[in-house]
Amino acid sequence: MIPEIEKASLADIKLFQEEKLSELLTYLQANSKYYQKVFKEQDVDVSTIKTLEDLVKLPLTSKEDLQKYNDDFLCVPKRKVIDYVTTSGTLGDPVTFALTDNDLERLAYNEAISFACAGVAETDVLQLMTTIDRRFMAGLAYFLGVRKLGAGIIRVGAGIPELQWDSILKFKPTYLIAVPSFLLKLIEYANQHSIDLKESGVKGAICIGESLRNQDFTLNTLAEKITSNWDIKLFSTYASTEMNTAFTECEHQQGGHHHPELIIVEILDEDHLPVVDGEVGELTITTLGVEGMPLLRFKTGDMVKAHTSPCKCGRNTMRLGPVVGRKKQMIKYKGTTLYPPAMDNILNDFQEVQSYIVEISNNSIGTDEICIKIAANNPSEELQQAIKDHFRAKLRVAPKVEFHDAQDISALQFPKMSRKPIKVIDNRK
Ligand SMILES: [Zn+2]
């Protein structure tokens, strides 16, 4: 099930997207209070925008815009809204996204072709290990996608290894949808309760929330830890509420495939100009086919690299590499540019490290400081030194390392109402 447009030539894909862009601009000009205002203020005549290269002439949309003018982004009367979801905002208040019936259909299509991309077929059964409620988009998207694909789904939800295993043994799912570090908890539970992982029947896991790969697409330490214990195939998928769209790996696992019928991708540098091919930049997206709250040139804050060579799976679409880091979490540390995910890989190399949190702050001379707070099985000066040495070897610099109680780290990681564990606390002014 590969949509025809994904097998088309890059030139044809570009033309296709330009047509969709025109439709979107006409729609925004007619229905979006927010974009009407911005187009007017910035003297934008949407009819002059013909090509993807013209995109740079259009205003960008930031998370702050979305937060400040949230209601003005809604393009339909309220009675057409079916589902409300929220995303945690950067200024504190959550941003609301409203989806119409057509948007839910689009979301189902998006997730169905994403699952199909990862090799999931109609005959498969998937076990959902993420939240489906709590105003969360992803869980619902998975459910709708599986339904559209005609596969089966078991909605277990997040956590509770015992119930997960009960379900795996009872319903024999072939794929799991999970946060990778939770798979480690499942392995641990299986080992403690004499469950034979080889007999589980699970072929693969669609993984969200945490990175599985290094920039060269080899498995990172976390993913290796999983697959060395449990012989399953791990697939990365990258998505967000604002995008309403997922980038999922195919069986060749060389980045998440772009679906040109759903989203336009730009990768921009500091000056908001497209980066040179193959360079890291900020992922900036324009949604296609969204009716409720379409976004034009939305800056996601994620730093990524695009891969444009044709893929062995037959799709010619661009693929996104693993997220290098969050733009605002970029750390300038002792002359090196760092992103927190690089630190995760290093800390995951230590068996003794149970949990940790990275704290970033500024010092009195205005440069960044990093303190890693760790809960360890056997905290010792030797371990502290070994961690610092490993940092120096991998990233050329060593941050401050402190040991804390597991409870204290857990309290920092899971503040009230949080749907995902927090791994970085940024105290920079
Ligand atoms: Zn592919």
Residues whose N, C-alpha, C, O or C-beta is under 5 A from the ligand:
A	BS01	ZN	C250 H252 C311 K312 C313 R315
